[in-house]
Amino acid sequence: MMMGSVEVLEALKIMPRMSPSMISKKLEINAQYVRNDIRVLSELKLVKKPAHGIYEITSLGEVVLAEVNKNGQ
């Protein structure tokens, strides 16, 4: 998993229900990069969109994040 994806998942775990622009500001990375990353994470079922423009980490996303952090990747 790419480091940016891990950072996005970590941000959503700490502060659920954020928009891509909020994530971009929090992580100080390009908003378009975050939107692209969110699209991929959504396709992988690691994040979900409970409301228009708002995303949160899924249970699967939390498991994957924990495994990535455990393995130090």
C-alpha positions, 0 to 999 in steps of 0.5 A: 500500500502506498504511504499516502494511502496509509496517511489517508486511512490514519487521518480518517481513523483519528477523525472520521467523516472528513471530506477530501479537502479536509484530509488534504489540509490536515495532511498538507498534501494536494487535494487532487491526490487525496481525491484520487487516493480516496477513489482507489480506497473506496474501490478496495472497500477500505473507505466508504461514503456515508454522505455526499463528499464525506468519507470514513474508514471501514472495518476492513480499512481498520484491519488493513491499517492495523496490519500495515502498521504492525508490519511497519510498511 
